[in-house]
Amino acid sequence: MDKPKIIVVGASHGGHQSVLELLHRYPDADITMFEAGDFVSFMSCGMELFLENQVTDVNDVRNFRPDDLIKRGAHVLNNHEVTAINADVKSVTVRDTKNGTTQDYPYDKLILSSGVRPNSLPVPGNDLKNVFLMRGYDWATNIKAKLEDPAVKHVTIIGAGYIGIEAAEASRKAGKQVTLLDMIDRPLGTYLDPEMTDILAKELTDKGVELKLGVKIEAFTGDEAVSAVKTDAGDVKTDLVIQAAGIKPATEWLKGTVNLDKRGFINTDPYLRTNLPDVYAIGDATLVYSIPAQQKVPIALATVARREARYLAENIFAENPARPFKGVVGSSALSVFDYHFAASGLNTFTAKRADVNVHTAFYTDSLRPDYVPEANGNPQVCVNLVFDPQTHRLLGGAVLSTYDVTAQGNVLALAVQQQLSLEDLAEADFFFQPGFDRQWSLLNLAAQHALGEPRF
C-alpha cells in the first residue's frame, strides 16, 4: 500500500504542530509542508524582543528550522505558494516563487494553516517609503534598522492593540519620540475593560508615548518618504510609520472553493473539516469554537492553532471521530513598560460583539499581607472577572500589576474552560505563604468581592 500523502499549507504554529504530531503518530505517512515565504516560521510574537536586543539573533526568532522536520522525515518546501485546490482529483497547484513555475502535488489529506496578513490601511500614501508593517522577518529587520538610525527621530504607530503597544515600547526604548494612533478611544480596548486600560494609558503617557485616540487616519503624506500622518484631528509629523492595524485571513485564493464567512475566515465543522472531502483547516484564518461565548469566533493565537493541530492529527484518519474539537478559551498576556497583564476568555467588548450578556467585577488589593511594605515587594494588583449574571459561571477575566502575576491568567483560563462559577473560585484551595500572597489568594478575594462579600 502506498504511503498516505498529507500536505500541510503554511509553516507557522498550526502547520508546525501539525507536522510534529503527524510524524509522531504516523511514521509511515508522506508529509509535505509548503511555505510561500523565504524565511520559514518567523515568530512575529517575538519581534519586540528582537527589536529590544533581547534575542540571540534574528534568525533564531522562529518556531523551527526546516532541517528540524526534514531530519525526521518530512518535506519542507519554502518559496512554494499553494495557489489552488483541485478537489476533484485531490491535488494542489503550487507555484515556485523563485522561478515562477507551477506543479500539481497529489494528497490524501490536506491541512490548511494559511494564517493571516497584517492590514495595510487603504489610504493615500501607503506606498511611501518608511511606511512599514509590524509582522514577519523582512519587516522586523527593516524596523530594527530604522530604530537604530539616528536620522529617525519620530515614530508613529497605527493601532493600539498588542502589536502596536509592542512597537511603541520598543521605539521608546530606542530613544524615539512616539505617537500612538487608533480609531478606538483607549489603548488595548478590545482586550481589557476600562478599569485596566485607564491604568495602562497613564503608564504609556508617563513613559513618553503620546496617545491620539479616537481618530481616523486619512492619509500618509510626503514626497518620496512619509513625513506626516493626516488624521481627522490634525497632522502628525513623523519619520517612520509602523502599521499594526489588525489582520485579515490569507484566504483570497480559497474563494469559490472553500466555504468562507463574509470576512474571509474559513468555516469548519466541529471536527475541523472544511466543505471539501479530506480537507481540514486550523489556525488564525479559521473560526474556532469559544467555550465562554459558546459560538465560533476568530481567535488569532498560537495556542489555539497548536491545540487544533493536536486534535486534528489525532483524528485525521478517523471516519467518525469519537469527539469534536472541544474549543478554546483564548488567553494572552503582555507587558506594557512596568506593568504586566494576562487576559482570558471574554471581556465586555468581546462579549458585546458575541451578543453575550455579562456582568463584571473589578478588584484591587496588595499582593501580600498589609504588614509588608510596598517597597519590600508588595505592589498593588488588579483583577477583573467576567461572569454570567444568572449562573455566576466564569466567562473571562484579567490580572494586572507591576509584579508579574500573569501566571494567574492560566488559573482563570482553566476556570473558564472547566466552567467554574464565582462560588467555585471564591473557595478554590490555593496555597498561602506571606512571601508570595495573602491568606486568601488573589483570585479567591476577587471572586468573593464579585459575590458581594465583605472585604477580607
N, C-alpha and C positions, 0 to 999 in steps of 0.2 A: 504494500500500500504506500502511495506517495505520502511524503510528509505534508501535513496541513500547512497551507500558506497563510500567514497572518501579516497584514500590513497595518502599520501604525502611522498616522499622519500627524506630524508635529512632535518636536523634541523637548517641549517644556515639561512641567511637573507631571501632567497627565500621561504624556507619551512615555516619559522616562519610567514612571512607576508601572505602566502597562508592560513595557518590555521586561523590566525586572521580574514582575510577577509571572509573566508568561514563560520566561526562561526557567524559572524555578519549578513551575507546575508542569510544563510540557517540554521536556528537554528534546523531544523528537520533532518539535514544530520548526518550520522555516519562517523566521521572523525578520521582517524588514521595516526599518523606520526611515521615513522621508522627512527632511527638514529643508524648507525653502531658503533659509538664510545660510550665510557662510560660517558664522561662529555658532557652534552647537551649544544650546542650552544655557545662554547667559541668564543670570538671576537678577532681573531688574529690581527685585526687592532688596538686593544687596548694593544698589547703586550709591545710596547715601554713604555707606561705609567706605566705598571706593573713593568717592569724592572727598571724604574727610581723611584719606590716607590711613584707614584702619584695616586694610586687607593686604595680603601678601603681594598680589599682583592682579591687574585687571583680568588677565587670562585665567585666573583661578576662581573668579566670581561666576561660577557655573554649577549646574546640578551634576554634570558628569562630562567626561571626555569621551569621544566616540570609541576609543580603544577599550574603555571600561566595559562596553557592551559587546564590542566585536570579539574580544578575547573570550567571552562567554558563549559565543556562537551566533549572535545577531548580526544583521547587516545594517549599517548606519550610513545613509547617503545624504550628505548636506548639499546645498546648492541644487536641490531637486524639488521643484514645486509641483504638487499634485493639482492638476487643473480640472479634472473631470472624473466622475464615477460612471462607469459603464455597467449598470446593474444587470442588464440583460445577459451579459457574458461574464459578469463578475471579474472586472478588471478596472484598474485606474490608469488614467493617462497622466504621464509625468513629464515635465519639461526640465531639461538640464539648463539651469540659468546661466551657465558659463558659455555653452556653445549654441544654445537655442534649439537643440534637437529634442524630439519627443519620442516617448516609448510607452507602450502599454505593459502593465505588470498584472498578472492574474492574482486573485486572492480567494481564499475560502472564508476568511473572516477579515473584516475591515473595521478598524477603530479610528474614529475621527477625534483628534485633540488639537484642532486648528487654532484655538486660542482667540485672542483679541488684539486689536490695534489701538494705539492712542489716537484720540481725536485731534485733528489739526483744524483749528477754527476756520470756518468758511467765510473769512472776511478779507477785504483787500489788503495786500501786503504780506500775506502769509508765506510768500515765496522769497521774501527779502533775506539777505544774509543775516546771520545771528538771530534767527528765529528757530529755536530748537524744540525737540520733543524729549520728554523725560522717560525714555524707555529704550532698552536694547543696548547692545555692545557699542555700536558706532556712535550713538548719541551720548553715551556715557563718556567715551573718550573725547568727544568734541566739547562737552560741557566742562570736563576736567581741564582741558587746555585753556578754555576761556576763564575759568575761575583762577587759574594761575597767571593770567595775562594782566599786568598792571594797567594796561590801557582800558580794560573793562572796569569801570567804576560803579555802575549801577545795573542791577539785575531786576527784571520784572518777572514775577511768577504768575501765570494764569491758572487759577484753580487752587482752592484751599482745602482739598482733601488730603489723604495720606501722602500722595506723591508730591503735591505742591508744598506741603509742610516740610517734607524732607529736603526738597530743593531749596526752600527758603532758609532752613537751618544751615545746610551746607554752604550756601552762598554767604550768609552772615559770618560763619566761622572762617571763610576765606577772606574776610575783610571787606566785602562789598556792601554798598547800600542796597537795600532790598525793599521792593514794594510787592505786596501780595494782593492780587485782584481776584474777585469772584462775584458771580451774579447772586449767590445766596448771601444772607445777611450776617452770617457768623462762620468762623473757621470750623471745619470738621462738623458742620451742621447736619450732615447725613449720617454721621457715625455716633454722635453723642448728643445728649439732651442739653438744654441751655445752661443749667447749673454748672456743668463741667466746661462747656465751650467758653463761658464767661471767664473762668479761671485761665484757660489756655490763651484766650485773646489777650488778656493782660500780660501773660508770660511772653507772648510774641512781641508785643509793643515794648515791654520792658527790655527785651533783648535786641531792640533796634529794628524790628520788622515793621514797616508802615503798612497798615491794613486799609485797603479801599474795597469795601464790601457792598453788595447790593448794586453793583454797577454792570453795565452792558458794554462789552468790547465791540467797538465799531470798525476799527481798522488798525493795522500796523503801518506806520509811515516812516519814510526815509528815502534817500536816493538809491543807493545800491544795498546798503545795510540799514537795519532798523535803527531809528533814532528816537521813536516815541510810540506809545500805545494810545490810540484815541478811544476815549470812553464817553458815555453819555454824561459823565460827571467831570469832564476835562481831560487834558492830555497828561500822560506820564512820560517824561523824558527818560530814555534808557539806552544802554549799550548792548543789552542782551535780553532776549525774551525766552523763557522756558515755559512751554505749554504743558500743563498737567490737567487738562480739562476733560477728564473722563476717558472712557474706552468704548469701542464698538466691536462686535463679533466679526472675526475674519471669515465670513461665510458667504461673501458675494458669489463665489464660484459654485456654491451649492444651490443657488436659487433655481427653482423649477425641477430639482432632483430630490432634495431632502426637504422635509417639511420644516419651515421656519416660522417663528412668530413675526409680528409686524416690525419688530426692531431688529430682526435677523438672527435671533437666538434659536438654536436647534431644539426642536421638540423631540422628546424621547418618551417611551412608555416606562412603567415602573421598573423595568429590567434594563434600562438604559439602551434599548433598541430603537433605532430610527424606523421610519416607514419603509425602508429598503431591507430586504432579506439579508441577514448576516452582516449588516452594517450598524455599528454602535457609535455612540458619541459621549464624550466626557469632557470635563474641564470648563474653562471660563466662557466658552461660546455656547454653552448649554443652559437650559433651565433645570434647576435642581430642586428637589423637594425640601422645603424648610420645615423642620419639626415645629418650631414655635408658631409660624404663620399658617401651617397646615395647608400649604399650597406650593406650587412650583414658581420659583423666582430666580433671577440671575444672581449668582454669588461668585464673584471672581476672586477666589482664594486658592493658593496652592494646596492647602489642607483639604479642600473639597475635592479637587481633581485627583489627589492621591487616594482618597478614600473611595471614590468612584472607580478608579483603576483597579484597586484591590478587589472590590466586589466583582467587577466585570471579568477579570482574569479567572476568578473562581468559577464563574458561571457561563463562560463564553461558549462552551460546548454542550451546555445543558439545554435540551429541547424545551423543558418546562422547569425553570429554576425553582428551587424549594422556597425561596423567599424573595421579595422585591428589595431593591436598594432602600435601606431604612431612612435615608435622608440625613441632613446635617443641621447643625445649629448656626454655624457661621460665626467664627471668632477671630479676633485680630488684636494687635497691640501696636503701640507707637510711643516713641519718646519725643517730647516737644521741649527742647533745651533741658531744663532741670526737672521737668515733670515726666511721668511715665503713666500710661493708662492701658487698660485692656478692656475690650468690649465683646460681649457675646449675645447672640440672638437679636431680638427686636429692640428698637428704641422708639420714641414717639413718632419720628419721621418715617421710619420703615414700616411701623405698624399702621400709620395712616395710609401709606401707599398701598399696603396689602389689605386695607379695609378691615383691620383687626382692632377691636375695642380694648384698650389697655388703661390701667392706672399705673402711676409711678410713685416712688418714694425715694427721696434724696436724704442721705445720712452722712454726717461728717463727725469725726472724732479724732482723738490721738491714737496712734498705732499701739502704744503701750500704756501701762497704768499712769495715772496723772502724777505720781510721785517721781517719775522720770522726766527731767527737764527736756525741752525740745532740743537744746544744744547737745544733749547726750544721746541723740538718736531717737527722738520721739516726735516725729513730724505729724502734721495733720494728714488724714486720709479721708477719701470721699468714696461713697458707694451709691450707685443709682440702681434701683431694682424696678423691673417692668413686669407686670403680672396681670392676670385675668381678674377683673373686679368681682366676678361671681364665684369662681372656684379657687381663687388665690394661686392658681398654677403659675409658676415662674415662666416668663416668656423671654426674658433678656435681662441684661444688666451691664454695669461697667464699674471699674475701680480706678482711682486716680490718686496719685501722691507724688511728692518729690522723692519718696522712698520707693524702691522697686517692689510694688505689690502686684505686679502683673500676673504672677502665678495664681493669684486668687481668681483671675479671669477663667482659668481652667476649671476651678471649682464651680463657678457659675455656669460654664458650658456644660459640665456633667449634670448639674442640677436641672438645666433646661432640657437636655437630652433625655433624662430619666423622668421628666415631667413631675418634678417635685413641687411642692406647694411652699408658700411662705412659712406655714407651720412646720413643715419638714426642715426648712433651712434654719428656722429660729431655734430648733432643738438639736440640730446636727452635732455629732460628737467630734469636736475638733480639740487639738491639744491646747494647753496653756502653759506658758513659761514667760515670765516678765521680761526676759531678754529679747523676746520675739513679739509678743502680742498681749492682749488683755485677758481678763478672767473668762469672759465670753469672747469668742473670736469675732473679728470684724464683721463677717457675714452673718453670724448669729445676731449681732446687735442691729445690723441693718434690717434684717427680717423682723426682729422684734419691734423696731421702730415703725416699719411698714404696717404692722398689725395694731399700732396704736398703743403699745405697751409703754409703761414708764421708762424713762432713760435709766440705764444701769449706773 
